[in-house]
Amino acid sequence: MENHLTYESAYAELQEIATEIENETITVDQLAQKLNRAANLIEFCQAKLRSTETEVNKIIGNME
């Protein structure tokens, strides 16, 4: 995954892909590529959320 990718930019790109699919502005030739990119972005976002949850729980645990 790209090092410069943030959760916010990944989420925005996912929204853009979803809109393109909903509006049928993607060609059949682009569909598999866009879906693959969406799957990678979802994986990135899920990992980021898990990492953040772990970090927040650690900080809260240290505060107790």
Secondary structure by P-SEA (a helix, b strand, c coil): ccccccaaaaaaaaaaaaaaaaaccccccaaaaaaaaaaaaaaaaaaaaaaaaaaaaaaaaaac
